[in-house]
Amino acid sequence: MAKKLEKSQWSVYFDLISKALGGKHAEIEVTSLKLGDQVEAHWLPFFGVSYDPKDDLISLVLEGHDHLIRKPREIYIEGEGLELSSFEVIDADGVRQIVVLRNPLMLPAPSAVRAG
């Protein structure tokens, strides 16, 4: 069940979450009536997210890709405590930007694989 974050919480929440989410990978999907559904970033290492109230701007930082969301209107989070699984930002134009987070796949060490 998604929970709406109040605007007064955005900066502090994203600062906390960015520290806790190091090592996750993220996918960003942008959805609007004009654009349809588009994947903006596909499972890139996730470095953090911040909200700048002065510029009214959310900044997502992924490996090799920065994603800016201007004039965010609403934010919904999915997950418990610092275990965030996804969040959705709706901007002033009604464009939905969905960020899904997951742990990177851990492959077994070569020595653990036996021919057989």
C-alpha positions as protocol buffer text, in pm:
chain_id: "A"
residue {
  index: 1
  type: MET
  ca { x: 0 y: 0 z: 0 }
}
residue {
  index: 2
  type: ALA
  ca { x: 151 y: 331 z: -110 }
}
residue {
  index: 3
  type: LYS
  ca { x: 180 y: 606 z: 149 }
}
residue {
  index: 4
  type: LYS
  ca { x: 171 y: 975 z: 59 }
}
residue {
  index: 5
  type: LEU
  ca { x: 463 y: 1181 z: 188 }
}
residue {
  index: 6
  type: GLU
  ca { x: 386 y: 1533 z: 304 }
}
residue {
  index: 7
  type: LYS
  ca { x: 591 y: 1803 z: 129 }
}
residue {
  index: 8
  type: SER
  ca { x: 742 y: 1912 z: 463 }
}
residue {
  index: 9
  type: GLN
  ca { x: 902 y: 1563 z: 491 }
}
residue {
  index: 10
  type: TRP
  ca { x: 1056 y: 1537 z: 143 }
}
residue {
  index: 11
  type: SER
  ca { x: 1407 y: 1676 z: 210 }
}
residue {
  index: 12
  type: VAL
  ca { x: 1465 y: 1487 z: 535 }
}
residue {
  index: 13
  type: TYR
  ca { x: 1315 y: 1162 z: 404 }
}
residue {
  index: 14
  type: PHE
  ca { x: 1522 y: 1159 z: 85 }
}
residue {
  index: 15
  type: ASP
  ca { x: 1840 y: 1239 z: 278 }
}
residue {
  index: 16
  type: LEU
  ca { x: 1778 y: 940 z: 508 }
}
residue {
  index: 17
  type: ILE
  ca { x: 1672 y: 709 z: 227 }
}
residue {
  index: 18
  type: SER
  ca { x: 1973 y: 793 z: 8 }
}
residue {
  index: 19
  type: LYS
  ca { x: 2210 y: 675 z: 282 }
}
residue {
  index: 20
  type: ALA
  ca { x: 2014 y: 353 z: 332 }
}
residue {
  index: 21
  type: LEU
  ca { x: 1977 y: 266 z: -37 }
}
residue {
  index: 22
  type: GLY
  ca { x: 2342 y: 259 z: -138 }
}
residue {
  index: 23
  type: GLY
  ca { x: 2407 y: -49 z: -348 }
}
residue {
  index: 24
  type: LYS
  ca { x: 2052 y: -80 z: -485 }
}
residue {
  index: 25
  type: HIS
  ca { x: 1970 y: -64 z: -853 }
}
residue {
  index: 26
  type: ALA
  ca { x: 1686 y: 148 z: -990 }
}
residue {
  index: 27
  type: GLU
  ca { x: 1456 y: 162 z: -1287 }
}
residue {
  index: 28
  type: ILE
  ca { x: 1279 y: 490 z: -1372 }
}
residue {
  index: 29
  type: GLU
  ca { x: 956 y: 478 z: -1570 }
}
residue {
  index: 30
  type: VAL
  ca { x: 791 y: 799 z: -1691 }
}
residue {
  index: 31
  type: THR
  ca { x: 417 y: 780 z: -1762 }
}
residue {
  index: 32
  type: SER
  ca { x: 191 y: 1049 z: -1905 }
}
residue {
  index: 33
  type: LEU
  ca { x: -104 y: 1077 z: -2140 }
}
residue {
  index: 34
  type: LYS
  ca { x: 116 y: 1265 z: -2393 }
}
residue {
  index: 35
  type: LEU
  ca { x: 421 y: 1037 z: -2379 }
}
residue {
  index: 36
  type: GLY
  ca { x: 270 y: 701 z: -2288 }
}
residue {
  index: 37
  type: ASP
  ca { x: 503 y: 479 z: -2082 }
}
residue {
  index: 38
  type: GLN
  ca { x: 878 y: 518 z: -2128 }
}
residue {
  index: 39
  type: VAL
  ca { x: 1164 y: 362 z: -1934 }
}
residue {
  index: 40
  type: GLU
  ca { x: 1412 y: 639 z: -1862 }
}
residue {
  index: 41
  type: ALA
  ca { x: 1671 y: 425 z: -1682 }
}
residue {
  index: 42
  type: HIS
  ca { x: 1693 y: 46 z: -1672 }
}
residue {
  index: 43
  type: TRP
  ca { x: 1838 y: -109 z: -1353 }
}
residue {
  index: 44
  type: LEU
  ca { x: 2132 y: 126 z: -1304 }
}
residue {
  index: 45
  type: PRO
  ca { x: 2325 y: 150 z: -975 }
}
residue {
  index: 46
  type: PHE
  ca { x: 2139 y: 401 z: -757 }
}
residue {
  index: 47
  type: PHE
  ca { x: 2340 y: 666 z: -571 }
}
residue {
  index: 48
  type: GLY
  ca { x: 2066 y: 881 z: -420 }
}
residue {
  index: 49
  type: VAL
  ca { x: 1773 y: 1116 z: -438 }
}
residue {
  index: 50
  type: SER
  ca { x: 1731 y: 1467 z: -299 }
}
residue {
  index: 51
  type: TYR
  ca { x: 1471 y: 1743 z: -290 }
}
residue {
  index: 52
  type: ASP
  ca { x: 1575 y: 2107 z: -319 }
}
residue {
  index: 53
  type: PRO
  ca { x: 1287 y: 2321 z: -185 }
}
residue {
  index: 54
  type: LYS
  ca { x: 1443 y: 2646 z: -311 }
}
residue {
  index: 55
  type: ASP
  ca { x: 1437 y: 2528 z: -675 }
}
residue {
  index: 56
  type: ASP
  ca { x: 1138 y: 2292 z: -616 }
}
residue {
  index: 57
  type: LEU
  ca { x: 1336 y: 2012 z: -777 }
}
residue {
  index: 58
  type: ILE
  ca { x: 1389 y: 1641 z: -713 }
}
residue {
  index: 59
  type: SER
  ca { x: 1721 y: 1503 z: -832 }
}
residue {
  index: 60
  type: LEU
  ca { x: 1781 y: 1130 z: -883 }
}
residue {
  index: 61
  type: VAL
  ca { x: 2141 y: 1023 z: -927 }
}
residue {
  index: 62
  type: LEU
  ca { x: 2218 y: 690 z: -1093 }
}
residue {
  index: 63
  type: GLU
  ca { x: 2537 y: 559 z: -1247 }
}
residue {
  index: 64
  type: GLY
  ca { x: 2587 y: 756 z: -1570 }
}
residue {
  index: 65
  type: HIS
  ca { x: 2242 y: 916 z: -1550 }
}
residue {
  index: 66
  type: ASP
  ca { x: 2086 y: 1206 z: -1359 }
}
residue {
  index: 67
  type: HIS
  ca { x: 1708 y: 1248 z: -1366 }
}
residue {
  index: 68
  type: LEU
  ca { x: 1548 y: 1578 z: -1262 }
}
residue {
  index: 69
  type: ILE
  ca { x: 1183 y: 1625 z: -1170 }
}
residue {
  index: 70
  type: ARG
  ca { x: 1075 y: 1989 z: -1166 }
}
residue {
  index: 71
  type: LYS
  ca { x: 784 y: 2114 z: -958 }
}
residue {
  index: 72
  type: PRO
  ca { x: 687 y: 1785 z: -791 }
}
residue {
  index: 73
  type: ARG
  ca { x: 329 y: 1792 z: -664 }
}
residue {
  index: 74
  type: GLU
  ca { x: 288 y: 1458 z: -484 }
}
residue {
  index: 75
  type: ILE
  ca { x: 514 y: 1174 z: -370 }
}
residue {
  index: 76
  type: TYR
  ca { x: 402 y: 823 z: -278 }
}
residue {
  index: 77
  type: ILE
  ca { x: 633 y: 567 z: -121 }
}
residue {
  index: 78
  type: GLU
  ca { x: 606 y: 188 z: -112 }
}
residue {
  index: 79
  type: GLY
  ca { x: 792 y: -6 z: 156 }
}
residue {
  index: 80
  type: GLU
  ca { x: 854 y: -24 z: 529 }
}
residue {
  index: 81
  type: GLY
  ca { x: 1094 y: 202 z: 719 }
}
residue {
  index: 82
  type: LEU
  ca { x: 1420 y: 232 z: 529 }
}
residue {
  index: 83
  type: GLU
  ca { x: 1332 y: -71 z: 312 }
}
residue {
  index: 84
  type: LEU
  ca { x: 1191 y: 131 z: 25 }
}
residue {
  index: 85
  type: SER
  ca { x: 1083 y: -78 z: -275 }
}
residue {
  index: 86
  type: SER
  ca { x: 952 y: 203 z: -495 }
}
residue {
  index: 87
  type: PHE
  ca { x: 833 y: 559 z: -501 }
}
residue {
  index: 88
  type: GLU
  ca { x: 626 y: 766 z: -739 }
}
residue {
  index: 89
  type: VAL
  ca { x: 653 y: 1138 z: -805 }
}
residue {
  index: 90
  type: ILE
  ca { x: 372 y: 1326 z: -977 }
}
residue {
  index: 91
  type: ASP
  ca { x: 484 y: 1660 z: -1117 }
}
residue {
  index: 92
  type: ALA
  ca { x: 287 y: 1980 z: -1184 }
}
residue {
  index: 93
  type: ASP
  ca { x: 191 y: 1856 z: -1534 }
}
residue {
  index: 94
  type: GLY
  ca { x: 52 y: 1529 z: -1396 }
}
residue {
  index: 95
  type: VAL
  ca { x: 344 y: 1325 z: -1531 }
}
residue {
  index: 96
  type: ARG
  ca { x: 408 y: 1017 z: -1312 }
}
residue {
  index: 97
  type: GLN
  ca { x: 768 y: 915 z: -1255 }
}
residue {
  index: 98
  type: ILE
  ca { x: 798 y: 574 z: -1095 }
}
residue {
  index: 99
  type: VAL
  ca { x: 1125 y: 463 z: -941 }
}
residue {
  index: 100
  type: VAL
  ca { x: 1152 y: 91 z: -861 }
}
residue {
  index: 101
  type: LEU
  ca { x: 1442 y: -25 z: -646 }
}
residue {
  index: 102
  type: ARG
  ca { x: 1593 y: -370 z: -604 }
}
residue {
  index: 103
  type: ASN
  ca { x: 1910 y: -534 z: -485 }
}
residue {
  index: 104
  type: PRO
  ca { x: 2152 y: -622 z: -764 }
}
residue {
  index: 105
  type: LEU
  ca { x: 2160 y: -989 z: -860 }
}
residue {
  index: 106
  type: MET
  ca { x: 2431 y: -1170 z: -671 }
}
residue {
  index: 107
  type: LEU
  ca { x: 2599 y: -1431 z: -887 }
}
residue {
  index: 108
  type: PRO
  ca { x: 2773 y: -1721 z: -713 }
}
residue {
  index: 109
  type: ALA
  ca { x: 3150 y: -1705 z: -694 }
}
residue {
  index: 110
  type: PRO
  ca { x: 3316 y: -1911 z: -971 }
}
residue {
  index: 111
  type: SER
  ca { x: 3460 y: -2154 z: -712 }
}
residue {
  index: 112
  type: ALA
  ca { x: 3106 y: -2230 z: -590 }
}
residue {
  index: 113
  type: VAL
  ca { x: 3001 y: -2354 z: -935 }
}
residue {
  index: 114
  type: ARG
  ca { x: 3086 y: -2720 z: -991 }
}
residue {
  index: 115
  type: ALA
  ca { x: 3089 y: -2902 z: -1319 }
}
residue {
  index: 116
  type: GLY
  ca { x: 2863 y: -3180 z: -1307 }
}
